[in-house]
Amino acid sequence: MSVQAVLKKKSSLRQMGVLCTLPILAALLLAPAPSQAQNPAADPDVQAQIGLFSAWLDGQIAIRGLPGIVVGVVSDQELVWAKGFGHADLDSDRHMQTDTRFRMASHSKLFTATSIMQLREQGKVRLDDPVADYLPWFGFQSAEPDDPPVTIEHLLTHSSGLPREAGSHWSDLDFPTADEVRELMSDRQAPFSPEVRWKYSNLAYTIAGMVVAEVSGMSWAEYLQQNIFDPLGMSSSSVDREDPKMATGYGRRMPDGTRDVMPFVDARGMASATGLTSTVEDMARFVSAQFRQGRRGGDRLLSTGSLREMHRVRMLESTWTSGQGIGFSVRRVDGKLIIGHGGGYPGYTTNTSIRLDSKLGVIVLTNTNDSNPSQIAGQLMSTVGEAVASATAVEPDKVAWDPAWARFAGAYRSRGGETRVLVMNERLVTMSPWSSSIGNPTQLEPIGDGLFRMMAPTGGGPVGEVVRFVEENGEVVRMITGDSFADRVREN
């Protein structure tokens, strides 16, 4: 039955857009976490934003004739809110639930990258190792005769220059086996040399999954089960396996309002690029793992250092508007840094967006190809996400302003120039009067015992280092910043 037929069967848009929603799943604990002053799901502003977003999404489902959507908002180790909207299957009138399964498509790449980083922490691979060291059959027609070998990092950061695909599988929905991928590699022509530009490649992540299998001695699916799914309790996740709880996938809306039902498609040898199946609850567990610190072990998939490597930009788009970490896309939206990934598969489109500074994540899972989940994720982040971030924000401990610190204000001179220390709104700041523009003053953040820390938006100079003032006979005579000093200038 088409979406249009189901819509006609319903008596009103309200039945389609409102009554098909599920109860709120609030404060589902994913793992032990420090106690918070209050449950963010109970915060009045969070509840208000949930109502606002829900009303908007109900309308989107109705006016755009979307089958269904499941969304979730993660705060650190909690799935604060998750809800299903619309239908998982239209013919049977099955509603979306928070345990409904979705084909996650390219989210698979996050799991492949995590697997490689785990093997790296065990000393079994290096990111700068040539892929051919592990897969001797790996060869292709390079873009230039003197191109360097493609490394594992090139695969994970979409900087290998390899073609996007391994055949016509998106057109005929017949994905190649691992053997077929090996056979076709010698005929592949790389459009670009390694590191010339960012170029998204499912083929590259297919090869990365083969590296995981070769090094670990198990299939990519087996590796994920033992090293990611089980440690995180992702009991509803799998690789290329049909499931009765799977949402039915629907194609794009046609001019007559109908949608085709899409078949189950096995990604076969390309599973490490696009074969994952999961739920909002399981993906929330994976998001929470990005915020854990310490050494790898248990539900800490990777050490803090490895996570930082995955989350930071390693390859930029040629336009410099966004970048690529290890697995994760990295972009800046309205001054906020967001990492994550999207996914598109026949009948499914998905998005996960994470703000590391607030330990906040939003997840959007849909069962159609024209729902634009990244746009929905943006709306979810700016409403419920922002409210959760505010409700869970922890004010840093600050040393109270001491009026006696005003004695540090004045002019300081060194071989490199002159610095002025000023009192601005009960805060010490520094600036250079010799600079061609005023700019933003550098903050001196008090850390106790008469010491300060230099804080600035850029990484130049001794940012983050300790600043202290030397006094002799009751007078301030020197300012020491990190390992350098400037002497106080007596003003007439």
Residue, then its C-alpha position, 0 to 999 in steps of 0.5 A: m500500500s502506498v503512503q498516499a493510500v494510507l493517508k486517505k485511510k486516516s480520518s485526519l492529519r491529526q491521526m497521522g501526525v499526533l496520535c501515531t507518536l509514542p510516549i516519551l522515553a526519558a532518562l534511560l540510563l546507558a551506563p553508570a554516570p555521576s549524579q546530576a543536580q536534576n534530571p534534564a528531562a524534567d527541566p521545564d525548558v527541556q519539556a517546552q522544547i520537546g513540545l515545540f519540536s514534536a509539534w513541528l515534526d508532526g507537521q512535517i510528517a503530515i505535510r510531506g507524507l513521511p512514513g516515520i521518524v525516530v529521534g533521540v537526544v543524548s546528554d553525556q551518559e543518558l538518553v534524555w529523550a527518545k520518541g517515535f513518530g509515524h509508522a514503521d510499516l504503513d500496511s500493518d499500521r505498525h508505529m515507530q518505537t524506540d527499539t525499531r531497527f534501521r539500516m544505518a548505512s554510512h554510520s558503519k564507517l564510524f564503527t570501522a574507524t573505531s575498530i582500526m583505532q582499537l587495533r592500533e592501540q593494541g600495536k597491531v596496525r599503524l595509521d601511516d602503514p601502507v594498506a598493501d602491507y596488510l592486503p598484498w592484493f591491494g592495487f589500482q591505477s593511480a592518478e599519477p605515476d609517482d603517487p605515494p602508497v595509500t595508507i590506512e589513515h588515507l582510507l579513514t579520512h577520505s583522502s585516499g583519492l580512490p573512487r567512491e564505489a565498487g560497481s553499480h550496486w546503488s543502481d542495481l542493488d547488487f553489492p559485491t562480495a569481498d572476493e569480487v571487490r578484490e578482483l575489481m581493484s586492479d581495474r579501479q582508476a583513482p581520480f586523485s592522488p592521496e591527500v590532494r583533496w577530500k573525496y568520499s569513498n565507500l570503496a576506501y571504507t570497504i578496504a578498511g573493513m578488510v584490514v580489520a578482518e585480516v588483522s583480527g582474524m575474524s569477519w568485520a561483523e564478528y569483530l564489531q559484535q565482540n569489541i563494540f556491540d557487546p561492551l556497549g550493550m548494543s543488543s539490537s545492532s547487527v550487520d546485514r541481517e533481516d529483523p522483524k523489528m526493522a522499519t520498512g524502507y520506503g523510496r522517495r515520494m513520487p508526484d502522485g504521492t506514492r512511495d515504493v517499498m524498498p527490498f532488503v539489500d545485503a551490503r555483502g563485501m561492503a558491509s564495513a562501509t554501509g551494512l550496519t543496522s541499529t536503533v536510537e537506543d543503541m546509537a545513543r550508547f555509541v554516542s555516550a562512548q565518545f564522552r568517556q575518558g580514561r584508558r580503553g577497557g570495558d565500555r570505554l572503547l578507546s582511550t581518551g587520546s584515540l578519541r581526540e584523534m578521531h574527533r579532530v580535523r585531519m583532512l579539510e574540504s578544499t573550500w575549508t568549510s568542513g573537515q574530516g576526522i577519523g571516521f567522523s565528519v567535522r563542521r562548524v555550525d553557528g560557531k559550534l563544533i559538531i562531529g558526526h555522520g549521516g547515512g543513506y540506504p535504499g529506504y533509509t536515511t539517518n543522521t547523528s550529530i554530536r557537540l563535544d563541548s556540551k557532551l550532547g548528541v542528537i540522533v535522527l532515524t528515518n525510513t525513507n529516502d527524502s526525509n533530510p535527516s540532517q536538517i531535522a537533526g539541526q532543528l532537534m539540536s537547536t531546540v531540545g538539544e540546546a535546552v538540554a545543554s543549558a540544563t546540564a551545564v556546570e558552571p566552572d569553579k571561579v576564584a572570586w575577584d579580589p580588589a587588591w589585584a588592581r595593583f597588578a594593572g599597569a605597563y610592562r615592557s620586555r624585549g619583544g614589546e609593551t603589554r598593558v594589564l587592565v582591570m575590566n569588569e572585575r577581571l584582569v586582561t592584557m593587551s598590546p597598545w603597540s598593536s595596529s588594532i585593539g582586538n580582543p584582550t587576553q584574559l588572566e583567569p585567577i587560579g588561586d594563590g595569586l596566580f593566573r592563567m592566560m586564556a585566549p581564543t587562539g593558540g598563539g603565545p603562551v596561552g594556557e600557561v601560568v602568569r604570576f607577578v613579582e613584588e619587592n618592597g610592596e611594589v609590583v616589579r615584574m610579570i612572568t608569563g610562562d617562561s618569559f618576563a616583562d618588567r613593570v614600567r613606572e608611569n609618571 
